[in-house]
């Protein structure tokens, strides 16, 4: 800015006042990694920045609820009121559920387990969750409901084997499913 208009004539020696811009105000981005979400939000505000969004991600090597990434590197100079995105570590919680297995329905007459018209030969039922065996027992092939408690974080893969042969596989999200039946 200037206090004399462009092309205006003035007397020699008269004072002209000029306003010179200091440029865009810059601020330094603080290191937010390792802070809690609240600590990071406060640091962003104090630094003259604005929070754009918070993203969640799971990193089992880090503590729950802390910042694991920031969209602008620490110690970077940016324009005041710039937006920054935070990534918060959210560890999934261990959840429980129940799987029910209808052995009779799964076998659906695949094989006869009667000997001499009387005795029923047992079959081996095995249930795995994420590759770990949670149940392995001999059962009557006519059984219609065997229940097994399972646990895990998030979505787990459950497999049902009969006599060592994979019969059923299902991805079960334990965050929103507490029971599933294999038939």
LINKA-V256254 format. One record per pair of residues at least 24 apart in sequence whose ideal C-beta (glycine too) atoms are under 7 Angstrom apart, sorted by the first residue. I is the first residue (numbers start at 0). J is the second residue. If there is no record, write none. Layout:
# LINKA-V256254
i=I j=J
i=I j=J
This chain:
# LINKA-V256254
i=23 j=78
i=24 j=79
i=25 j=76
i=25 j=77
i=25 j=78
i=25 j=79
i=26 j=77
i=26 j=79
i=27 j=74
i=27 j=76
i=28 j=71
i=28 j=72
i=28 j=73
i=28 j=74
i=28 j=75
i=28 j=77
i=28 j=83
i=29 j=73
i=30 j=73
i=31 j=66
i=31 j=69
i=31 j=85
i=32 j=66
i=32 j=67
i=32 j=68
i=32 j=69
i=33 j=65
i=33 j=66
i=34 j=65
i=34 j=66
i=35 j=64
i=35 j=65
i=36 j=64
i=36 j=66
i=36 j=87
i=39 j=66
i=39 j=85
i=43 j=83
i=47 j=79
i=47 j=80
i=48 j=81
i=48 j=83
i=49 j=80
i=49 j=82
i=50 j=83
i=50 j=85
i=51 j=82
i=51 j=83
i=51 j=84
i=52 j=84
i=53 j=85
i=53 j=87
i=54 j=84
i=54 j=86
i=55 j=87
i=55 j=89
i=56 j=86
i=56 j=88
i=57 j=88
i=57 j=89
i=57 j=90
i=57 j=91
i=58 j=88
i=59 j=90
i=61 j=88
i=62 j=88
i=63 j=88
i=63 j=89
i=63 j=90
i=64 j=88
i=91 j=152
i=91 j=153
i=92 j=152
i=93 j=150
i=93 j=152
i=94 j=150
i=94 j=151
i=94 j=152
i=94 j=173
i=94 j=174
i=95 j=148
i=95 j=150
i=96 j=149
i=96 j=171
i=96 j=173
i=96 j=176
i=96 j=177
i=96 j=178
i=97 j=146
i=97 j=147
i=97 j=148
i=97 j=177
i=97 j=178
i=98 j=126
i=98 j=147
i=98 j=149
i=98 j=157
i=98 j=179
i=98 j=181
i=99 j=144
i=99 j=146
i=99 j=178
i=99 j=180
i=100 j=124
i=100 j=126
i=100 j=145
i=100 j=159
i=100 j=181
i=101 j=143
i=101 j=144
i=101 j=180
i=101 j=181
i=101 j=182
i=102 j=138
i=102 j=140
i=102 j=142
i=102 j=145
i=102 j=161
i=103 j=140
i=103 j=141
i=103 j=142
i=103 j=143
i=104 j=143
i=104 j=182
i=105 j=159
i=105 j=161
i=105 j=166
i=105 j=167
i=105 j=181
i=105 j=182
i=106 j=140
i=106 j=161
i=112 j=140
i=122 j=161
i=122 j=162
i=123 j=161
i=123 j=162
i=123 j=163
i=124 j=161
i=125 j=160
i=126 j=157
i=126 j=159
i=127 j=158
i=128 j=155
i=128 j=157
i=129 j=155
i=129 j=156
